[in-house]
Amino acid sequence: MTNSLDTLSPVVAGVWRMAAWNWTPQERLRWIEACLDLGVTSFDHADLYGGYTVEALFGEALALAPGLRQQMQLVTKCGIQLRVPARPGTRIKHYDTSAAHITASVERSLRALRTDAIELLLLHRPDPLMDADEVAGAFERLYDEGKVLRFGVSNFTPAQFELLHARYPLVTNQVECHPLHRAPLHDGTLDQAQRLRARPMIWSPLAGGRLFTSDADDAMRVRGTLAAIGEAHGVSAATVAFAWLMRLPSRPHPIAGSRRIEAMREAVAATRVPLDSQEWTEILVAASGEDVA
Ligand SMILES: NC(=O)c1ccc[n+]([C@@H]2O[C@H](COP(=O)([O-])OP(=O)(O)OC[C@H]3O[C@@H](n4cnc5c(N)ncnc54)[C@H](OP(=O)(O)O)[C@@H]3O)[C@@H](O)[C@H]2O)c1
């Protein structure tokens, strides 16, 4: 049973780290339910998360309350072949964007997630060997079969996005962006997203936690600025970090990857904190260490 909603929630929940949480199926279900209660209805997967285990862990939890499937959007990815015992044919980690791999990976994801369709499928990494016509053909077949509703990419440059988008309409580029990694602000990625109205998805919006744990000078400066702005708004520094991304006119969907529901709540709170351009710039300047030109 798939869900008729065709947009992602403003904040997406990322499950990359879920296997490491070592939770029981009931604990996983409680986390999923709590996310849904917060309005975080989209869940970001990849075939390979947890060494190809997380989709099944999520599917197992969902089987305890199958009705929840209709309230959520599932995102997953394919295109990376890891060297793991479960893939004896893989001698070296490599990219595979062949039609055969994309199709087989979707079939495995559907089984693991215990669903009959995926709302959004992304190619995980750009592949120099990607044949855009072949990928478009695979996407068309998966769409016609009702197995995938929409398609996008992740970590693609604007030129790589343009190439595939010319063959098949893509709805998102999922990229890393946070105050300590600002390349998408300047390399055309977010300009392209805004031009095409293809809202980006942002991974590691808190730099994987480094915004709050790193002793590097830039992280410490950003941390202080986030806290000061948060104090003025009556919210946490983490909320301000999410608000910094959500202020961007390409209207990104940050993917929050915390096991703590309180942290997911802090992410959602950012939807109610519109930073003005000076606050936004204070964070940028704290990160770069210099005024804008
Ligand atoms: N497309 C790609 O190539 C790609 C790559 C990486 C990730 N992703 C996606 O992006 C999602 C999010 O990535 P992410 O997990 O790196 O996101 P993140 O939100 O930047 O980092 C989450 C990590 O930061 C910690 N954290 C959160 N708040 C904190 C705080 N206030 N102080 C200290 N630590 C804090 C969390 O620990 P707690 O759990 O203890 O809060 C967790 O370990 C992933 O789940 C995945 O879906 C995609």
The ligand as an ORCA input file, in Angstrom:
! r2SCAN-3c Opt
* xyz 0 1
  N      23.079     10.949      0.121
  C      24.168     10.767      0.826
  O      25.264     10.561      0.298
  C      24.063     10.799      2.321
  C      25.221     10.793      3.119
  C      25.082     10.851      4.507
  C      23.820     10.916      5.066
  N      22.705     10.906      4.257
  C      21.354     10.998      4.849
  O      21.316     12.116      5.699
  C      20.804     11.691      6.969
  C      21.311     12.596      8.040
  O      22.725     12.517      8.116
  P      23.411     12.639      9.521
  O      22.951     11.545     10.412
  O      24.867     12.799      9.308
  O      22.731     14.040     10.008
  P      23.076     15.076     11.142
  O      21.740     15.510     11.677
  O      24.021     16.108     10.614
  O      23.890     14.267     12.238
  C      23.259     13.365     13.091
  C      24.292     12.956     14.127
  O      24.577     14.102     14.923
  C      24.311     13.812     16.280
  N      23.696     15.000     16.873
  C      22.489     15.515     16.594
  N      22.250     16.601     17.356
  C      23.326     16.756     18.122
  C      23.683     17.691     19.113
  N      22.846     18.696     19.447
  N      24.875     17.552     19.713
  C      25.704     16.553     19.371
  N      25.409     15.611     18.438
  C      24.240     15.729     17.825
  C      23.360     12.648     16.256
  O      23.499     11.906     17.452
  P      22.172     11.471     18.269
  O      21.507     10.426     17.451
  O      22.706     10.971     19.548
  O      21.325     12.716     18.402
  C      23.792     11.872     15.045
  O      24.879     11.008     15.348
  C      21.223     10.226      7.073
  O      20.458      9.486      7.997
  C      20.963      9.776      5.662
  O      19.578      9.518      5.502
  C      22.815     10.861      2.916
*
